[in-house]
Amino acid sequence: MRTAQNLIGKKFHYLTVKRPNPEKPYHWFCLCRCGQEKSIYVYSLLKNMTRSCGCIKSEKHSINFKDMTGETFNNWDVLKLDGPKHKGTYWWCRCKLCGSVKSIFGESIRTGMSKSCGCDRQGINIKHGQTGSPTYKVWLQMRRRCDDPKNVRYARYGGRGITYCERWKIYKNFLADMGEKPDGYQIERIDNDGNYEPNNCKWVPRKEQQRNTSRSHFVTFKGERLPIATWAERTGIPARVIFNRLEKLHWSVEATLTKHLRADRRRDLGERNR
């Protein structure tokens, strides 16, 4: 048998040897990763016959055991292992929708049978009382397009690395930072390639938000970088004409935004008569 000096501190799967058991020869007190301490026969440790304190329901299961700590399943953030309950392994999880923490059966988490604490199915959420409100819907949609690969907008957000800050995993923090959504407004990221976080987000009118998406065409003139739609309003030149001048006719920006529309039409008519 190994001496206490070279066995204390050794790790055997989910067990860490702490000290010898003076009441049982060849037994050692081991700390399991679930936090429980148990006396284990040294032969079982050295031969990999015991892998945990028993928090895994069977040794056969423990061989294929997957540590889910830190992972996310639907609206659950897995915090840590809870242990065996009712012949199964349970995990402490935080609901991303309301922030509540519950012990959930691991199989239910993995298979999607449990997707949240149930707050998303309630008419009113007891944590913040705003489930279904316009602000809550914006927050929920923000999370879905960043987290859910099945979301139709995931490719333009989560698919290209856009996410949201740790603080905004909980709705009440989002509400405290952004305030209530004004009517007719949408959330916008100031840096279109940045994440959703307090210093990069603001409420803007829906029309302005639509202009500032990654699909908008921006034009820089005299130090100002604005969408084509905004230049159209300023110059009186239709956005379609501005786009055609730049993309199809390859005009300079200055000529595009300063040349009168009638002159452009005369030019088009002249080309048609040739």
N, C-alpha and C positions, 0 to 999 in steps of 0.2 A: 504494500500500500504506500502511496506517496505521502510525504510528510506534510504537516499543516502549512509549513512555510512556503512550499512550492505549489500548493493547491488553492490557498486562499486568494481570492480575486480572479481565479480562472472562470471563464465563461463556457457553459455547455448549453448550446442552443439558447433557450430563453431563461436559463438559470445562471446566477452568479454566486460562487461560493463565498460565504461570509466568515464562518468559523466552525470548528468541530463541535459535535454534540457530545458533551461529557457523559451523558446518561446512556448513550447508545454507541457502542464501539463501531467504527467504520461508517458512521453517519455524520453528515455535514449539514449545517444550516445554510440553505441557499435562498437567495432573494430572486423571486420570479419577476419578469418584466411587468406583470400586472400589479406588483406591489406586495404580494403575499410572500411570507417567509415560511419555509417548510424544511423539515429534516429529511435528507435523501441519502439512501445507501450509496456508498462510494462506487461500488461495482456498477450500479445502474447509471451513474454519471459517466464513468469512463467508457462504458460499452454503448452509450447513446440509447439506453433503454428508457430513460426518463428525460423528457425534454422540457417539461414545465411543472408547475405546482399542481396541475390538474385543471387549470382554467381552460385548457383545450379539452373538449368533451371525450376524446379518445386519442390514443397514441397514433392510430392510423390516420386520424384527421390532422394531427399535429404535423405529420410529415409533409402534407400538402397545404399546411396553414399559410395564409397570406396576410401579412400585416397591412391593415388598411389605414393605419394612423396617418393623418395628413391628407388623405384622398377625399375627393368630392364625388358624391353620387346624387344626381338630380339636385335637390335643395338641401342635402345633408352634407355638412363638413364633419368628417370623422376626427374626433379629438384624441381618444385613447381607448384601450381595451377595458371593458367593464368586468368580464369574466363569465363563467358558466351560469346560466339560469334556464330552468325548464328544459334541460337536455340540449342546450344550444349555446353558442358564443354570442355575447352581447357587447355592443360598443357604445361609448358615450359620444353623441353627435349633437352638433349645433345646427338648428334650422336657419338657413340663410335668409328666409323671408322675414322672420320676426326675432331671431336671436335666442329662442328658447333652447335649452339643452335637455336631451332625453337619452335614455338607454334603449337602444334599438337592436333587434335580432339581426345578426350579420347577414344571414341569407336573404332577409327582406330588403336589406340595403342593396346588396349586389344584384338581385333580380329585378329591382325597381318596384316591388310590391309596396314598399314604403318610400315615398318621394319627399315628404315633408312632415311636420308635426300635425298637419291638418289645417293650419291657419289659412292656406290659400283656398280652402273650400268653405270657409265660414263667411257669412255676410259681413261681420264686423270682427276685426282682429283685436283681441283683448290687450295686446301689447301697445298698439298705437292708435287703434280705432279708425284706421284710414284705408283698410283693404277695399279696393274698388274706387278709391278717389283718383282724380286725374294725376296727382303727383305720384301716388303709389304705382299707377299703371306705367308711368314713364320710367320709374325705377325698375320695375319688373321687366319691362321690355329691354332696358339697358343691359340687365344681367343676362337675359336670354340670348340676345344677339352676340354677347361676348362668350357665353359658356356652352350653349347648346348647338352642337354641330347640325342638328336637324332643323334649326331655325333658318328661314329663307334668307335672312340677312347675315348669317354667321360668316360667310365667306368674306364680306366687306369689313367685318369687325374682328371677332375672335379668330377667324381664319387668317388674318394678316397681323395678328399679335396685339390687337387692341383689347385691353381689359379694364378693370376698375380697381380702385385702391382698396386696401384691406379694410379701411374704416367704413366704406360704403357697402360692405357685405351685410350690414344691418341697416334696415330702412330708417330707423329713427335718427341715425347719424346723417344719412343723406338728406333727410328733411331739415335737420338743424343747420346743415351747411348751405343748402340751396333755397330753403324756404318753399312756400306753396307755389305751384305752377300757375302763372297768370293765364287767364283765358286767351286762347289763340296763340300761345307760345309753346316752344319746344326746347328741349335741352340741346346745347351745341358745345362741341369741343373747340376751344380757341385755336389750338394746334390740331389740325385734322389728323395728324399722325400720332398724336399723344393719347394718353389714357383718360378715362373718366376719373377725375379727381377734383377737389375743391378749387385749386388754382388754375384749372384748365377748362372749367365748364361755366356756362351762364345760360340764362333763359333768354331766348330771342324770338321775335315774331316768326310764325311758321314760314311766311314768304321768304324772309331773310335766311332762315335755316336751310330751306331748300336750295337757295342759291349757293350756299357755302359748302355743299357736299363735295365729296371727292370727284363727282362726275361733272361738276361745273367747270366752265372754261374761264380762266382768269386772264386778265390783260393788265399789264403794267404800263402806265403812261404818266409822265411828269411826277414820278415818285409814288404814285398810288397804284396799288394792286387790287383790282375790283373784278367781280364777275361781269361777263358780257351784258347780262340783263341790267346791271346798274349803269354801265356805260351807255346803254341804249336809252335809259331814262334821262341821263344827263345831256346827251347829244341830240336826242330826237331821231337818231338813226335806228331803224329796227334791228333787233338782235340778230335776226336771220341775215341781214345785209352785212353786219359787222363780222359775223362768223364766216360768211362766204368770202369777204374781202381778205380775211387773214388766212383761211385754210385752203381755199380754192384758187383765189387770184394772187395770193402771196404778197399782198400790199404791206407796206410798212405800217406800224401801229399809228404813227402820227397821221398818215394819209387816211387810214381807215376811220379814225375818230374825228377828223376835221374836214374832210372833203364832203361837200354838200351832196345830198341824195340826188338832186336833179342832174347834176353833172355826171353822176354815176349812171343814171338812166340814159342820158344822151349817148354815153360811151357804149352802153349795151345795145342801143338802137343802131348806132353806127356799125357795130360789129355784125349785127344781123343783116344789114343792107349790103354788106360786101359780097 
